[in-house]
Amino acid sequence: MAILNKKSKVSDEIPSASMADIAFLLLVFFLVTTVFPRDRGLRVVLPEEAEEVEVSQRNILHIHIMTNGTVELRRGESENISTIAPGALQQIWRTEVAANPNLIAAVKTHPDAAHRFMIAVLDALQMAGAERISLQLLEEG
Amino acid sequence: MALKGAGFERKSKASDEIPSSSLADIAFLLLIFFMVTTVFRQETDRQIEWPQAEATQQIDEQRDNILNIWVERNGDLWVNDRPIAMESVADLVGPLWLESGQRLIISIRADSQAPYRFVDSLQEQLKRSGAVYVVFATEMERSLTRERR
């Protein structure tokens, strides 16, 4: 029985040397194709369509954004308009809201003003912790 | 007991090869991590200039519940790689809003230079459709020029 006694030289293990290569190949594929989601931004909740709330003028801070990015500020009933830079709004809001906790920011943006100017104002308000913000279009005239 | 040849001739039993058996395990572990975390691109990004904001926050919501609406500088709107008309936004978003169980978040990805009139019209359309959760997509502002208090 010479044949049966001969030991096979072929290994009886599954070859694992190439396993790493296969895995790395797949790994590289996923590394290359992966896109991590970039879902970030400034959250707002829009009012529902029929929702119209009467607010006393005393509780409104009118913020008008002009085409050149300057911000015109008017407090409720007063006729005084002060022009400020968007960066200064954060501190102003903090002071105003400390005096009147019910204050609402009525942001009206000029139709031709760039989107980023509105974002700058919204950013300043959110950084200052403002929660009651209304976004509207500034009517010309 | 005296060592033969002061121990220099003794053959080490440790293999002189780099152990490659655990390499596959490491690779598979990484592979599974990437397979699980991968989200395949659903749409191609439009070329827009992102507005920047310091208050930028991460939106923790399932990918399926986020709808991106791109607003280009000239006012063109794009959803899922297709241009759409401003007037049809409400009709498009309305059913999706109901389908998502009123959880849908609209990510307005507007170019920083886009005139605000387009962003406002879009908001009006969204109000009509009922979708009230909106995110103005921004990049995190990292400039140190602005004074933080």
Interface residues (C-beta under 8 A of the other chain):
Chain A: S16 A17 M19 A20 A23 F24 L26 L27 F30 L31 T33 T34 V35 F36 P37 R38 D39 R40 G41 L42 R43 V44 V45 L46 P47 E48 E49 I65 G87 Q90 Q91 T109 H110 P111 D112 A113 A114 H115 R116 F117 M118 I119 A120 L122 D123 Q126 M127 L135 Q136 L137
Chain B: S20 S21 L23 A24 A27 F28 L30 L31 F34 M35 T37 T38 V39 F40 R41 P51 Q52 A53 E54 A55 T56 Q57 Q58 I59 E61 R63 I66 V71 S107 I108 A110 D111 S112 Q113 A114 P115 Y116 R117 V119 D120 Q123 L126 K127 R128 G130 A131 V132 Y133 V134 V135 F136 A137 T138 M140 E141 R146 E147 R149
